Amino acid sequence: MAKENAAERFMRATGKLRAVFGPANRSSIGHEMTEQNRRLLEVRQAETQQWETVHRPDGSTYVVPRNPEDKSLR
């Protein structure tokens, strides 16, 4: 038998709770990316490149457009 990872041990230990609160997702996260997911990731990364994080002196942050005239992805 293969060694259980932490998520599998947790799910086995909380079996009765899952009966009340509903099942958890047991799919593997170690699979290859599909072409559709790869394209979606590229789109999301392109969207994030249009923003810039600004830090205020009080420690708070906010995002502003890098180029306010660029409306291509908005």
C-alpha positions as CSV (number, residue, x, y, z in Angstrom):
1,M,0.0,0.0,0.0
2,A,1.3,3.5,-0.9
3,K,2.1,5.9,1.9
4,E,-0.9,8.3,2.5
5,N,-0.2,12.0,2.2
6,A,-1.5,14.5,4.8
7,A,-4.7,15.2,3.0
8,E,-5.6,11.5,2.8
9,R,-4.9,11.0,6.5
10,F,-7.0,14.1,7.3
11,M,-9.9,12.9,5.2
12,R,-9.8,9.4,6.7
13,A,-9.7,10.9,10.2
14,T,-12.6,13.3,9.5
15,G,-14.9,10.7,7.8
16,K,-17.8,11.1,10.3
17,L,-17.6,14.9,10.0
18,R,-17.8,14.6,6.2
19,A,-21.0,12.6,6.5
20,V,-22.6,15.6,8.2
21,F,-20.9,18.5,6.3
22,G,-20.5,16.9,2.9
23,P,-17.7,15.2,1.0
24,A,-14.4,16.8,0.2
25,N,-12.7,16.7,-3.2
26,R,-10.4,13.6,-3.4
27,S,-8.9,14.3,-6.8
28,S,-5.2,14.5,-7.3
29,I,-3.5,17.8,-7.7
30,G,-0.4,16.3,-9.2
31,H,-1.7,15.9,-12.8
32,E,-0.6,17.5,-16.0
33,M,-2.2,20.7,-17.1
34,T,-4.7,20.4,-19.9
35,E,-4.4,22.7,-23.0
36,Q,-7.5,24.6,-21.9
37,N,-6.1,25.2,-18.4
38,R,-2.7,26.3,-20.0
39,R,-4.5,28.9,-22.2
40,L,-6.6,30.1,-19.2
41,L,-3.4,30.5,-17.2
42,E,-1.8,32.6,-19.9
43,V,-4.9,34.9,-20.1
44,R,-4.9,35.3,-16.3
45,Q,-1.2,36.1,-16.3
46,A,-1.7,38.7,-19.0
47,E,-4.5,40.3,-17.1
48,T,-2.3,40.6,-14.0
49,Q,0.5,42.4,-15.9
50,Q,-1.8,45.4,-16.5
51,W,-1.9,46.2,-12.7
52,E,0.7,47.6,-10.3
53,T,0.6,47.3,-6.5
54,V,1.2,50.6,-4.7
55,H,2.2,50.5,-1.0
56,R,1.1,53.3,1.3
57,P,3.3,54.6,4.2
58,D,0.8,53.1,6.7
59,G,1.5,49.6,5.2
60,S,-1.7,49.2,3.2
61,T,-1.7,48.4,-0.4
62,Y,-3.9,48.9,-3.5
63,V,-3.7,48.3,-7.2
64,V,-3.7,50.8,-10.0
65,P,-3.5,50.4,-13.8
66,R,0.1,50.5,-15.1
67,N,-1.2,52.4,-18.1
68,P,-4.5,54.2,-17.5
69,E,-5.2,54.7,-21.2
70,D,-4.9,50.9,-22.0
71,K,-8.4,49.4,-22.0
72,S,-7.5,46.2,-23.9
73,L,-8.1,43.7,-21.0
74,R,-10.7,45.7,-19.1
